[in-house]
Amino acid sequence: MKKDKVQYYSDAQVVCACGNNFTVGSTRPEIKVDICSACHPFFTGQMKYIDTGGRVKRFENRLKQAKRTAGSKKKTRKNQSSVSSTKTLKEMLEQVK
């Protein structure tokens, strides 16, 4: 624990990089900050939101396309496997003769 008593400043000045000043209570007499509520995009209304509707629509389109291509690939594989039958070693040797 600190042996010295901490001094509390009820009228500490906060100075922002944008030039805004306001008073708060603190253990320091002056606080310098880079951004405050006067210049932060969230509080000023300049924050831009991403159009999530477009993202969802693109995802749904890709999902539909994937289902279409997956269905056609499965049909092709079934057709190919029924056409080509596996041969035993004996059948392969007889075919060579």
N, C-alpha and C positions, 0 to 999 in steps of 0.2 A: 504494500500500500504506500501511497505517497504520503510523505510527512507534511508537505506543504499543502495549504488549503487552496482548493481550486476556486478561482474567482469567476463569478457569473455576471455576464453583461446582459442586462435586459433590453438594451437598445443597441445591439450589434448591427452594423451596417453590412448588407450584402450587396456587392457590386458585380454586375454582369458584364460580359464582354460587349454586349450590345448597347450598354450605357444605362440600363435600368438599375435603379437603387431601391432597396426596401429594407425595413428594419425587422429583426427577429431577436430572439433570446439565444445566447450562445456563450461558450466559455472563451471565445475569441472576440476581440473588439471589432475586427473587420474580416470579412470572408469574400474572397474573389472566386467567381464561378465563370465557366465558359458559356453556359446556356441556362436560361431561366424560363419561366412560364410566359413571359412576354415575347420571346423569340423562338420557342420550341414549336415545330410544325404541328404537333398534336393539338396544342392549345390555341394556335393561331388559325387553325382550319385549313392549312395548306398541305396537310398530309394527303397523299394520293393512295387510293385503294385499288387493289388489283381486281380486274374483272374476273371473278371466279366462275361466272356463268359460262363464259367462253371456254374455260378450262374443262369444265364438266362436259360440255357439248363435244369437245374434241376427244375427250376420253371415251365417251359413249360411242362415238363414231369408230374409234380404233377398236373397241371391244366388239362391235358388230362385225367389223371387217375381219377380226381374228377368228370369230366364230364361223364366219362364212368360209374362210380358207381352211380352218381346221376340219370342218365337215367334208370338204371336197378332198382333202388329203386322206382322210380315213377311208372314203369310198375307193380311192385309187389304190391304196394299199391292199384292201380286201380283194380287189379285182386282180392285182398282180400276184398275190399269193395263191389264188385259186388257179391261175393260168400256169405258173411254173411250179411243177411238183418236184419234190426232192427225190433224188435217185440214189439207189444203193451203189456201193462200189462194184458189185457184180454187174448191175445194169450198165454202168458207165464203161466197164471193160468190154462188154458185149457190143456196145455201140461203136467202140473204136475198131473192133475186128471187122 
